[in-house]
Amino acid sequence: MTDFNVLNLRTLCIPKDNVFSNQVDEEVWDISQLHDKSFDAKKFFDNNYRTEGMKVLYTKAFQRLLGNSQGDSGIIELSQAMGGGKTHNMFALGLLAQHLDMRPEQLDDIYPNHTALGKVETLVFTGRDSNDIFWAELAKQLGKPAFGINPPVAPSRQEWITLLQGAPKIIFLDELPPYLNNAKTIQIGAGNLLDVCKTAIANLFAALQSPELSNVLVVFASLDATAYEEGGSAISDVLKEVTMESKRLSTSITPVDNNKDELIDILRKRQFASLPSDEKIEEVAKVYKEAHEDAKKAGLTLSSSEELYTAIKRTYPFHPSIIETFKKFNENLNWQKTRGTIRLVKKSVAYVYSTQVADEAMLLEAHHFDYSDAETRNQIVGIKNSIQPALDHDVSANGKAEAEMIAKLSKENELILPLAKTIYMNSLSNVPGGITGLTTNKLVDILVAPGRNVGNVKQLLGKLQNTAWYLHIKDDKSYVFLL
């Protein structure tokens, strides 16, 4: 008989110390920090998971910097929703450009020719923190006199070549859409600064096609045009103006592929200092499979126990359902897809390991959040503000919400809080056509665990529905919180 106590989270997984800190020093906020000499590059890479998109970025960048990328435009667009890892990827590449000692571990297996390249100059411009003329700022960073500023005049193709030729360089352009939006408000003659900036960017991209700049790379972060109105579309217009030939368009790289398991790998790397062997993980998956098989025999679910077993081995120490839950609201407007999830999971891990939950649970689940913690509650509420009344009245309110009061009535009701929290977390999508809600069978699949009784899930849902104001049953028989 398996001893469940040796398979709990506290025994098998050791979280990183910074999980319990409210500091956010492990997160990158501004690409301009690349020029901060006190920035700890080693710490950054210790917490970094190298995604497939990052590998592509590294390879293409170093090929370009060594002048070995024939036919390449020298323009890389990092494309993903807000908080999707764009600035993080820029930072990683910038640190490798600056720190030769960081390169072997990151590059030896994907681009061993990196040893032929010395230190690379990094130029950065972030549109969030600067009202400067961006080409003047880049010239300043190179130690050259500013030009084309009184009045603003776009650098010509040749002026860009003169400014940038010589040693290998990377130009990072971050948060351009808000900068261009602001530029639109600054009148210059019959036009505005946006017109000048569009010409400047187009001339820069054209200059990158010249042999003199074959070792210069531009990396910029792109957001959907709707995110910043005219600013976003201005970038698209510039890309179209550079050339009509596809071979000269920018290379688009997605920092984190959410269709793979990269988010899981990132979360593991960021939250845990030590994880168990594959053999131990398989033990955990096996006891979950057995518990699920028991639920299936009892007629509580129809899904595959084998699929759960396989999924747990892939997602450990996270229950597969928590990843599916995050995917449901990943496309919400203003939700920071990767960064927001990292912060949320950090709060979950801190809560679990600060309580007896880590002694009882074998996997991190979607209900493992401390709603009494103001920061955690605010983060979750912020995902979909419109259904906060459901959280306050039906789910969690310092012991006064309906689910909490039902749980107090009897030990048989103890599963009602995990049920309510799980449904709430799966009600947070706010995009048209977004998936919300969970059926009774799916709730059993999510909550089934070794030693946990899920035989009364249907009855508990009935009790909650009798008193909850905002719990609804959709046409597909799924439970969801709606106003």
Disulfide bonds with the S-S distance in Angstrom:
none
